[in-house]
Amino acid sequence: MTNENRSATRFAIGRRATALLATLLAMVTGLAALAVGDTTANAQTESVVTNDAGNAAEVSLVGDSTLAGVRWYGDYGSLDRFNFVLSAESCRRTIEQSCISREGYRSSNVLATMRSLDGQLGDVVVIMSGYNDPVDTIDEAIAEVTAEARGQGAEHVVWLTLRTSSDVDYSDPQEQSSINTFREYNEQLIAAAEASEGFLQIADWATYSLGSSSWFEYDGVHLSRSGVDALTTFLTGTLEQVLSGNDVSPAAAPWTVLVPGAEGERVADVQQAIIDAGIDVPGGADGAFGYDTMAAVAEYQRQAGDLLVTGAVDLETARLLGVYDDGTGADEIEPDPLSDAPLVEVANDVETVAAVASVSLGGEVSSGGAVIAWLTRIATVIALLVAAVALRRYQVVSRRRTRVRPPTPPQPERAG
């Protein structure tokens, strides 16, 4: 067989395989759509619609791939208590052009989707979006989405907070967003909700899911099967509260553990609070969390006496510094999972772990146990460095895998 014939054969096989895959995808989508009774998949609006709940409230749910797991697994859980429209697409942005999704196409953004669903939004519009948005459009995105919902006669918009805990390792495919962007999003959501007089309410998914890494894929934002169950349960409870006339918005945006590399107003507040406590921060309150700031944080934690000395600003440290008040007393809330985590969990790279180990293991030792103490310190630092290298290699591989070959939607489990 000539090279031309081989090429033609490979092309024909590839074309047939592509057609077969498209057919299979259509079949899976259809089966998932049938999983909730009288449910239909609408290709034009990229939505799933169910009207099996009789006289129950009508709601809509619009989001990006963090919500799309509900559709991919075909598991709507207790949401069947409502008549709902769900439109969730991978790589969807809120008001800007969406990026190419893990399913191989570019979806409409949240705002355009809401407009395409004119007359179907219902009493409450749930938004789970923002993970792919650039930071400079956050305020505009919130304002335009809420204005569109008002214009269509919705009673409320409920917007889920973005996850910002230590297990989050996701950024937009075009590097427009990161965990710092997610924190900024939450802060602006809280501010917008306060100014909306109850029309915009914030469902604190970030805090609700804190410490539940098993609910997510390796990037900390996309849902696993158990995460789908958790999210639908959370959404059902939230919708019932809002429809009953309650305001579900938290008093403050969720706290994000601050480590070297973080920046912004919260970092500046922490630096100023440490300076006010009498501890020097080289460079002052410049809003950039470097290793000098980390050493100053560790010194503050050491002087406080009842804080874990990590150099990272966890929830308890932030509360004691007076830079975070969620309206809950320290004795009434569960400790931040990071407070009991290994130091490597709150560090991002080898240098961070080495520096944390240095500030955490510093201090005087008695002369009788000096040799043993120093040998123990050296062994601890080595162990931390080895763990950090392993963690860093895992993160690099994960990020490369995400950029080169994004994770595909979950496939149906085979029997047996």
VEXPADREN-400977 format. One record per residue (C-alpha): residue number from 1; x, y, z; residue in three letters. Coordinates in nm, 3 decimals. Example, Ala and Ser with C-alpha at 12.3 -4.5 7.8 and 13.67 -1.06 7.14 Angstrom:
% VEXPADREN-400977
R    k       px       py       pz    r
R    1    1.230   -0.450    0.780  ala
R    2    1.367   -0.106    0.714  ser
This chain:
% VEXPADREN-400977
R    k       px       py       pz    r
R    1    0.000    0.000    0.000  met
R    2    0.138    0.341   -0.097  thr
R    3    0.185    0.626    0.147  asn
R    4   -0.106    0.810   -0.020  glu
R    5   -0.332    0.509    0.026  asn
R    6   -0.226    0.475    0.390  arg
R    7   -0.302    0.843    0.449  ser
R    8   -0.641    0.816    0.281  ala
R    9   -0.724    0.507    0.488  thr
R   10   -0.621    0.676    0.813  arg
R   11   -0.827    0.984    0.719  phe
R   12   -1.135    0.773    0.647  ala
R   13   -1.096    0.581    0.973  ile
R   14   -1.050    0.904    1.165  gly
R   15   -1.360    1.055    1.005  arg
R   16   -1.569    0.749    1.088  arg
R   17   -1.436    0.748    1.445  ala
R   18   -1.525    1.115    1.485  thr
R   19   -1.876    1.051    1.359  ala
R   20   -1.913    0.756    1.593  leu
R   21   -1.795    0.960    1.891  leu
R   22   -2.041    1.238    1.804  ala
R   23   -2.323    0.986    1.787  thr
R   24   -2.227    0.835    2.121  leu
R   25   -2.208    1.180    2.283  leu
R   26   -2.556    1.262    2.154  ala
R   27   -2.687    0.931    2.293  met
R   28   -2.531    0.993    2.635  val
R   29   -2.675    1.346    2.644  thr
R   30   -3.018    1.216    2.556  gly
R   31   -3.004    0.944    2.822  leu
R   32   -2.892    1.195    3.086  ala
R   33   -3.178    1.423    2.988  ala
R   34   -3.429    1.142    3.037  leu
R   35   -3.303    1.068    3.388  ala
R   36   -3.534    1.323    3.551  val
R   37   -3.879    1.224    3.426  gly
R   38   -4.023    1.472    3.178  asp
R   39   -3.686    1.632    3.105  thr
R   40   -3.569    1.754    2.767  thr
R   41   -3.230    1.868    2.641  ala
R   42   -3.253    2.185    2.433  asn
R   43   -2.955    2.229    2.201  ala
R   44   -3.038    2.592    2.116  gln
R   45   -3.047    2.714    2.476  thr
R   46   -2.795    2.454    2.601  glu
R   47   -3.038    2.380    2.882  ser
R   48   -3.218    2.100    3.066  val
R   49   -3.581    2.165    3.153  val
R   50   -3.805    1.972    3.391  thr
R   51   -4.167    2.046    3.476  asn
R   52   -4.255    1.748    3.695  asp
R   53   -4.299    1.935    4.025  ala
R   54   -4.660    2.043    3.976  gly
R   55   -4.736    2.374    4.146  asn
R   56   -4.388    2.404    4.299  ala
R   57   -4.178    2.715    4.240  ala
R   58   -4.005    2.773    3.909  glu
R   59   -3.631    2.838    3.928  val
R   60   -3.337    2.852    3.692  ser
R   61   -2.973    2.757    3.740  leu
R   62   -2.706    2.901    3.510  val
R   63   -2.337    2.832    3.548  gly
R   64   -2.001    2.716    3.422  asp
R   65   -1.831    2.376    3.450  ser
R   66   -1.844    2.387    3.831  thr
R   67   -2.220    2.339    3.794  leu
R   68   -2.202    2.123    3.480  ala
R   69   -2.113    1.813    3.683  gly
R   70   -2.483    1.794    3.772  val
R   71   -2.560    1.760    3.402  arg
R   72   -2.266    1.533    3.320  trp
R   73   -2.364    1.283    3.587  tyr
R   74   -2.733    1.326    3.504  gly
R   75   -2.803    1.353    3.876  asp
R   76   -3.032    1.640    3.978  tyr
R   77   -3.102    1.502    4.325  gly
R   78   -3.351    1.692    4.536  ser
R   79   -3.374    1.972    4.279  leu
R   80   -3.669    1.775    4.142  asp
R   81   -3.876    1.947    4.413  arg
R   82   -3.880    2.248    4.180  phe
R   83   -3.971    2.308    3.819  asn
R   84   -3.632    2.412    3.690  phe
R   85   -3.425    2.513    3.392  val
R   86   -3.056    2.428    3.414  leu
R   87   -2.789    2.557    3.176  ser
R   88   -2.432    2.468    3.275  ala
R   89   -2.142    2.471    3.031  glu
R   90   -1.770    2.417    3.057  ser
R   91   -1.543    2.722    3.018  cys
R   92   -1.841    2.958    3.034  arg
R   93   -1.773    3.319    3.130  arg
R   94   -2.024    3.555    3.282  thr
R   95   -2.031    3.849    3.039  ile
R   96   -1.727    3.801    2.815  glu
R   97   -1.688    3.552    2.532  gln
R   98   -1.654    3.202    2.673  ser
R   99   -1.345    2.992    2.609  cys
R  100   -1.346    2.657    2.426  ile
R  101   -1.498    2.399    2.658  ser
R  102   -1.374    2.055    2.760  arg
R  103   -1.661    1.928    2.543  glu
R  104   -1.504    2.090    2.237  gly
R  105   -1.719    2.397    2.170  tyr
R  106   -1.768    2.756    2.282  arg
R  107   -2.089    2.812    2.480  ser
R  108   -2.283    3.134    2.521  ser
R  109   -2.191    3.334    2.829  asn
R  110   -2.417    3.359    3.135  val
R  111   -2.577    3.689    3.032  leu
R  112   -2.657    3.571    2.678  ala
R  113   -2.795    3.245    2.816  thr
R  114   -3.027    3.432    3.053  met
R  115   -3.154    3.638    2.760  arg
R  116   -3.215    3.324    2.556  ser
R  117   -3.424    3.192    2.847  leu
R  118   -3.648    3.500    2.856  asp
R  119   -3.972    3.397    3.025  gly
R  120   -3.821    3.080    3.175  gln
R  121   -3.601    3.217    3.455  leu
R  122   -3.873    3.172    3.718  gly
R  123   -3.887    3.313    4.068  asp
R  124   -3.521    3.263    4.160  val
R  125   -3.213    3.263    3.937  val
R  126   -2.916    3.067    4.070  val
R  127   -2.574    3.165    3.933  ile
R  128   -2.264    2.948    3.975  met
R  129   -2.009    3.128    3.763  ser
R  130   -1.692    3.334    3.782  gly
R  131   -1.409    3.081    3.770  tyr
R  132   -1.314    3.187    3.417  asn
R  133   -1.373    3.562    3.455  asp
R  134   -1.093    3.822    3.454  pro
R  135   -1.075    4.028    3.770  val
R  136   -1.145    4.361    3.597  asp
R  137   -1.496    4.258    3.486  thr
R  138   -1.626    4.120    3.817  ile
R  139   -1.829    4.425    3.923  asp
R  140   -1.971    4.468    3.573  glu
R  141   -2.062    4.098    3.553  ala
R  142   -2.250    4.107    3.885  ile
R  143   -2.433    4.427    3.789  ala
R  144   -2.539    4.308    3.443  glu
R  145   -2.659    3.967    3.558  val
R  146   -2.870    4.110    3.840  thr
R  147   -3.011    4.380    3.610  ala
R  148   -3.111    4.116    3.354  glu
R  149   -3.284    3.907    3.620  ala
R  150   -3.472    4.212    3.749  arg
R  151   -3.576    4.300    3.396  gly
R  152   -3.720    3.952    3.343  gln
R  153   -3.923    3.972    3.664  gly
R  154   -3.724    3.735    3.887  ala
R  155   -3.771    3.785    4.260  glu
R  156   -3.411    3.704    4.355  his
R  157   -3.070    3.615    4.223  val
R  158   -2.876    3.365    4.434  val
R  159   -2.502    3.361    4.352  trp
R  160   -2.271    3.092    4.490  leu
R  161   -1.939    3.197    4.641  thr
R  162   -1.629    3.071    4.463  leu
R  163   -1.409    2.816    4.640  arg
R  164   -1.086    2.956    4.784  thr
R  165   -0.961    2.681    5.018  ser
R  166   -0.620    2.514    5.011  ser
R  167   -0.729    2.231    4.780  asp
R  168   -0.815    2.473    4.496  val
R  169   -0.564    2.453    4.211  asp
R  170   -0.760    2.585    3.915  tyr
R  171   -0.704    2.876    3.682  ser
R  172   -0.878    2.978    3.362  asp
R  173   -0.731    2.810    3.049  pro
R  174   -0.619    3.153    2.932  gln
R  175   -0.474    3.237    3.276  glu
R  176   -0.728    3.515    3.342  gln
R  177   -0.830    3.389    3.684  ser
R  178   -0.683    3.225    3.992  ser
R  179   -0.759    3.177    4.360  ile
R  180   -0.685    3.548    4.420  asn
R  181   -0.949    3.635    4.158  thr
R  182   -1.196    3.402    4.330  phe
R  183   -1.138    3.577    4.662  arg
R  184   -1.195    3.916    4.498  glu
R  185   -1.513    3.782    4.338  tyr
R  186   -1.649    3.676    4.678  asn
R  187   -1.574    4.013    4.831  glu
R  188   -1.751    4.198    4.551  gln
R  189   -2.047    3.959    4.566  leu
R  190   -2.094    4.031    4.936  ile
R  191   -2.072    4.408    4.876  ala
R  192   -2.320    4.391    4.586  ala
R  193   -2.563    4.183    4.793  ala
R  194   -2.554    4.437    5.076  glu
R  195   -2.639    4.714    4.830  ala
R  196   -2.920    4.522    4.658  ser
R  197   -3.163    4.526    4.953  glu
R  198   -3.215    4.151    4.939  gly
R  199   -3.257    4.105    4.564  phe
R  200   -2.909    3.953    4.525  leu
R  201   -2.833    3.691    4.788  gln
R  202   -2.511    3.497    4.836  ile
R  203   -2.509    3.122    4.895  ala
R  204   -2.181    3.047    5.070  asp
R  205   -2.074    2.732    4.885  trp
R  206   -1.709    2.809    4.967  ala
R  207   -1.766    2.774    5.341  thr
R  208   -2.018    2.490    5.309  tyr
R  209   -1.767    2.279    5.114  ser
R  210   -1.466    2.368    5.330  leu
R  211   -1.264    2.056    5.413  gly
R  212   -1.460    1.833    5.173  ser
R  213   -1.197    1.766    4.908  ser
R  214   -1.365    1.438    4.813  ser
R  215   -1.649    1.640    4.659  trp
R  216   -1.414    1.767    4.389  phe
R  217   -1.174    1.664    4.116  glu
R  218   -0.802    1.727    4.166  tyr
R  219   -0.840    2.098    4.082  asp
R  220   -1.068    2.161    4.380  gly
R  221   -1.359    2.319    4.190  val
R  222   -1.508    2.059    3.953  his
R  223   -1.752    1.814    4.107  leu
R  224   -1.704    1.445    4.177  ser
R  225   -2.009    1.219    4.202  arg
R  226   -2.034    1.278    4.577  ser
R  227   -1.989    1.650    4.512  gly
R  228   -2.292    1.650    4.283  val
R  229   -2.503    1.508    4.567  asp
R  230   -2.363    1.769    4.806  ala
R  231   -2.425    2.057    4.568  leu
R  232   -2.783    1.962    4.480  thr
R  233   -2.860    1.921    4.851  thr
R  234   -2.703    2.260    4.926  phe
R  235   -2.893    2.428    4.641  leu
R  236   -3.226    2.275    4.743  thr
R  237   -3.191    2.394    5.102  gly
R  238   -3.081    2.739    4.988  thr
R  239   -3.372    2.776    4.743  leu
R  240   -3.623    2.670    5.006  glu
R  241   -3.485    2.932    5.245  gln
R  242   -3.495    3.209    4.985  val
R  243   -3.845    3.115    4.865  leu
R  244   -3.959    3.124    5.229  ser
R  245   -3.847    3.487    5.256  gly
R  246   -3.514    3.439    5.432  asn
R  247   -3.188    3.610    5.336  asp
R  248   -2.909    3.351    5.307  val
R  249   -2.621    3.593    5.251  ser
R  250   -2.327    3.560    5.492  pro
R  251   -2.199    3.859    5.686  ala
R  252   -1.855    3.846    5.525  ala
R  253   -1.679    3.683    5.232  ala
R  254   -1.504    3.352    5.311  pro
R  255   -1.148    3.380    5.433  trp
R  256   -0.871    3.252    5.206  thr
R  257   -0.554    3.123    5.372  val
R  258   -0.279    3.367    5.276  leu
R  259    0.064    3.233    5.181  val
R  260    0.359    3.376    4.985  pro
R  261    0.238    3.487    4.643  gly
R  262   -0.092    3.630    4.766  ala
R  263   -0.152    3.999    4.712  glu
R  264   -0.414    4.264    4.751  gly
R  265   -0.605    4.460    5.014  glu
R  266   -0.639    4.168    5.256  arg
R  267   -0.263    4.117    5.256  val
R  268   -0.209    4.488    5.325  ala
R  269   -0.458    4.471    5.614  asp
R  270   -0.270    4.175    5.762  val
R  271    0.065    4.351    5.727  gln
R  272   -0.068    4.666    5.894  gln
R  273   -0.220    4.466    6.180  ala
R  274    0.112    4.292    6.241  ile
R  275    0.294    4.627    6.237  ile
R  276    0.038    4.764    6.484  asp
R  277    0.114    4.463    6.705  ala
R  278    0.475    4.580    6.727  gly
R  279    0.631    4.339    6.477  ile
R  280    0.840    4.474    6.190  asp
R  281    0.732    4.394    5.833  val
R  282    1.008    4.490    5.586  pro
R  283    0.852    4.693    5.307  gly
R  284    0.552    4.789    5.516  gly
R  285    0.190    4.723    5.425  ala
R  286    0.251    4.699    5.051  asp
R  287   -0.009    4.429    4.984  gly
R  288    0.246    4.173    4.860  ala
R  289    0.285    3.857    5.070  phe
R  290    0.654    3.765    5.050  gly
R  291    0.882    3.564    5.275  tyr
R  292    0.951    3.865    5.499  asp
R  293    0.577    3.892    5.562  thr
R  294    0.559    3.519    5.627  met
R  295    0.836    3.545    5.887  ala
R  296    0.651    3.836    6.052  ala
R  297    0.328    3.633    6.058  val
R  298    0.511    3.339    6.216  ala
R  299    0.655    3.569    6.483  glu
R  300    0.306    3.702    6.559  tyr
R  301    0.171    3.346    6.584  gln
R  302    0.459    3.249    6.815  arg
R  303    0.396    3.547    7.043  gln
R  304    0.020    3.477    7.049  ala
R  305    0.092    3.139    7.206  gly
R  306   -0.228    2.960    7.104  asp
R  307   -0.186    2.968    6.726  leu
R  308   -0.017    2.710    6.505  leu
R  309    0.312    2.868    6.391  val
R  310    0.307    2.828    6.012  thr
R  311    0.369    3.175    5.869  gly
R  312    0.041    3.138    5.678  ala
R  313   -0.257    3.354    5.773  val
R  314   -0.529    3.100    5.846  asp
R  315   -0.878    3.181    5.972  leu
R  316   -0.787    3.185    6.343  glu
R  317   -0.485    3.409    6.283  thr
R  318   -0.697    3.648    6.075  ala
R  319   -0.959    3.667    6.350  arg
R  320   -0.699    3.734    6.620  leu
R  321   -0.537    4.004    6.405  leu
R  322   -0.878    4.166    6.369  gly
R  323   -0.874    4.159    5.988  val
R  324   -1.166    3.917    5.951  tyr
R  325   -1.500    3.905    6.128  asp
R  326   -1.765    3.670    5.994  asp
R  327   -2.002    3.744    6.281  gly
R  328   -1.928    3.408    6.446  thr
R  329   -1.741    3.381    6.772  gly
R  330   -1.419    3.180    6.763  ala
R  331   -1.564    2.935    7.017  asp
R  332   -1.873    2.873    6.805  glu
R  333   -1.712    2.768    6.479  ile
R  334   -1.523    2.460    6.373  glu
R  335   -1.149    2.519    6.341  pro
R  336   -1.014    2.584    5.994  asp
R  337   -0.903    2.246    5.849  pro
R  338   -0.566    2.402    5.769  leu
R  339   -0.497    2.463    6.137  ser
R  340   -0.434    2.092    6.184  asp
R  341   -0.286    2.025    5.841  ala
R  342    0.080    1.948    5.773  pro
R  343    0.284    2.254    5.690  leu
R  344    0.325    2.135    5.333  val
R  345   -0.053    2.175    5.289  glu
R  346   -0.034    2.553    5.334  val
R  347    0.273    2.606    5.120  ala
R  348    0.294    2.637    4.744  asn
R  349    0.652    2.545    4.667  asp
R  350    0.982    2.418    4.801  val
R  351    1.106    2.758    4.914  glu
R  352    0.786    2.825    5.106  thr
R  353    0.811    2.497    5.294  val
R  354    1.175    2.557    5.377  ala
R  355    1.098    2.903    5.508  ala
R  356    0.797    2.783    5.706  val
R  357    1.007    2.509    5.859  ala
R  358    1.272    2.764    5.951  ser
R  359    1.037    3.002    6.130  val
R  360    0.831    2.721    6.285  ser
R  361    1.123    2.529    6.432  leu
R  362    1.318    2.832    6.550  gly
R  363    1.368    2.924    6.915  gly
R  364    1.593    2.824    7.201  glu
R  365    1.656    2.467    7.322  val
R  366    1.794    2.348    7.650  ser
R  367    2.164    2.261    7.658  ser
R  368    2.097    1.900    7.766  gly
R  369    1.888    1.815    7.455  gly
R  370    2.059    2.044    7.206  ala
R  371    2.213    1.774    6.984  val
R  372    1.897    1.563    6.969  ile
R  373    1.681    1.870    6.912  ala
R  374    1.892    1.995    6.624  trp
R  375    1.908    1.650    6.462  leu
R  376    1.531    1.633    6.488  thr
R  377    1.498    1.975    6.328  arg
R  378    1.724    1.881    6.040  ile
R  379    1.531    1.559    5.979  ala
R  380    1.203    1.749    5.989  thr
R  381    1.322    2.007    5.736  val
R  382    1.447    1.731    5.503  ile
R  383    1.115    1.549    5.527  ala
R  384    0.926    1.869    5.452  leu
R  385    1.146    1.943    5.153  leu
R  386    1.097    1.593    5.011  val
R  387    0.721    1.624    5.056  ala
R  388    0.722    1.969    4.896  ala
R  389    0.916    1.845    4.592  val
R  390    0.666    1.563    4.548  ala
R  391    0.377    1.807    4.584  leu
R  392    0.531    2.049    4.337  arg
R  393    0.589    1.775    4.079  arg
R  394    0.227    1.667    4.117  tyr
R  395    0.103    2.026    4.072  gln
R  396    0.316    2.081    3.760  val
R  397    0.198    1.757    3.603  val
R  398   -0.164    1.838    3.690  ser
R  399   -0.142    2.185    3.540  arg
R  400    0.022    2.054    3.223  arg
R  401   -0.242    1.787    3.192  arg
R  402   -0.516    2.047    3.234  thr
R  403   -0.372    2.276    2.968  arg
R  404   -0.277    2.008    2.716  val
R  405   -0.578    1.779    2.764  arg
R  406   -0.859    1.918    2.981  pro
R  407   -1.047    1.657    3.184  pro
R  408   -1.344    1.511    2.998  thr
R  409   -1.696    1.490    3.134  pro
R  410   -1.757    1.184    3.350  pro
R  411   -1.860    0.876    3.154  gln
R  412   -2.142    0.640    3.257  pro
R  413   -2.020    0.357    3.479  glu
R  414   -2.020    0.012    3.318  arg
R  415   -2.216   -0.262    3.485  ala
R  416   -2.029   -0.548    3.647  gly
